[in-house]
Amino acid sequence: MDYRIKQVTTVLSEIGIKRAYYHCQKCGKGLIPKDKDLDLENTSFSPGVRRMMARVGAKESFEDGRSDLKELADVVVTIKEVERTSEAIGGQIEVTAVREREQVMEGKVIPFLPAVPKLYITIDGTGVPAVPCETEGRKGKDETGIAKTREAKLGAIFTQTKVNEEGFAVRDEDSTTYVGAIETAEEFGPRIYTEAVRRGLNRAQKVILLGDGAVWIRGIGEDHFPEAVQIVDLYHALEHLSGLGKMFYGPTGSIVSRWIETQSVELKEGDIEKVIASMRRLRPQKKSIQEEIEKTLGYFETNKERMRYAEFRKQGLFVGSGVIEAGCKMIVGQRLKQSGMRWTVRGANAIIALRCCQISGRWEEFWENRMAE
């Protein structure tokens, strides 16, 4: 029909691109093929600029990202444009992840990777501050009873090939990758399973699932990793003991310190039966304390086979979930929990996808695959 000029912001400057415009009389739609060829459909930013915007948007607030683009690259954009572009690229990463997940779950993709001695799957959840419409009808933990956050589920996978001189497990350098999203456990299970397959699940000599003992994590283990050695994080178990001791004996004093120390030693030795017996001997006066004892007893009885820490350490295995704890702080906490931030589920998931992709070393892979499509 004619030629139309489109103003585009590139890494080097603003440019005008002349494109041919076509119109189909039969369907009544217009088409500009050059926009598709240049990856400029529905945007006035070049792929290079969008990549830069997504990069800063994943690392810092959108406002700080806009400032850094101006200061470091003389690329002038608005805060809203950084937000929209970051979330759009994060959404594209998630589309790629969904496609990968479908192929793995259907058995169409089984990566042939070198066998690793030990493959660890670690899982945890952390709250993300959410806008009110995303928490409506959900119960909160504070005195108001109104939820202010949504739980993001995060998984970290890493490998281990050796132990140190003291016999403690050593994580392989640069072997950790992450996946995560605000979603149900039923949705998260295939996500973490797909990443495990990609990392060599089917070729691992031993698979270890590390978590805090939560029911939903155990469920994922039973559904997707039934052959894995399941371990409850030692430090979560110690926190349960410490909390119960302080509730029963008081927060300070020699008696509570001695009780906690004794139970901690038994726990680290993997003698869960002695720990359980000690808790059963407690005779509180208050009903609330008795309820807490029963709750803690249930936690230890359910997970006792996942708490044989002395045996796990003899096998040279990790018994702490420090990797996923650090991952929750690095991927979610540092970016999504800054002062005053409130997220939609869609926006938070886009940024989580961006950060997982970058920190897992898949950023270049994403852009290469995107260009090839």
Steps between C-alpha positions, in 0.01 A plus 500: 500500500773742605814544711485607864771637727538361851714677761704242690726538803817296449806455717684766299233756414147577389445394139219502247428175319313499170271198468261381233136478611269237343125464528291191438166592343356157576559497877532875550827477694821696458848350507854636528735201445813701575389555860496125551834453325662765721321383818320833532138389509295706748806681633715803421808357675762291324574149631828630642327773700231262622771261614667779696168605654423144608849466642473803727135430579595160637777639719356818653189713530358620171577859599866419571514301177380799300766718663777251433406467133522878464825529699686204353367472143324834435184303423200710602187308600225541759460302821181346362676393182767320703226327700295396199799378302649308795169327567451427129841334470437310824173382352681378189746307717205336674344407163826328411501325838143378450591354161805330650287367787240353267766320299667355810172391660405323176838325493604669177819654641749297701837681504798269474741647753809362673406309815546691826554329835241706689221727376329718762148638469424765762162667540362782714240775501519871580245780517473770235322826593189516282241757400168464687311346207747207500445419868124547521339219700833360618583467870800682640732410787498834683244633748280643224454158341525661156761362262749749359721258309485214254736205529760456230628145472866470412714204406878474476685211341871437540751216484764356732801292407718516810530563874759710683773377734255485791261288298242775445326530164631762256272649237639501146598851398256680268268199497189665646197589290162636612134489405211670674155658483197594703291191433351193665707199603325301226626749241845533653565124504536468120707820495767369738483152345569646154804687629624184672469306173684776316778480760542123465247341735486183294879459507567587865643225718318638805220758524441694822193710578558765769220702657363630827256214554194682366217278379497649150873433455459140613216467250721619214762249607253213501347601164812588301806366685389176667850349488670802656657504845282750687664714769340760726725801542683461833474867589122506459477199730724674755279808483195288582678358805624837617158661463329224694759508780469876543121479503502233772793608721515870419716697256815508715669311782721198560213249494377592153857525369584154633179348360556650154866396496419143601229464235718661237776247560252211472355652184838543332580139582178399327343345810157647438330249730681651802402851393136395465507323838639813665222713355238252619628538858413869501190569713382857440228675697375709211293353221673719239840353592362145488364572153843623391660185639258283304566701187877467538467129580306451179773678304775277641305176481402561139854592396710275722639292213597825330696604810763225528768767481794292625429238233461765229831657596671161490386485138660841439167673441383853571253522790433873481303696242717811508513512121126547457481734800761720335315465169177631652684808626696555179228437243188617683607702803756732344275598209135452593503590869640850487329771702154592375484235229170327426465254213240337284551127456565549129759773561677313779517178297648686205779646715561164672529338155748769394714461809500120491600508134786743556634352825476145360722594206227457236474863389708462182325172421161672518598776257670260258191278490278805463695621198486153344119479519 
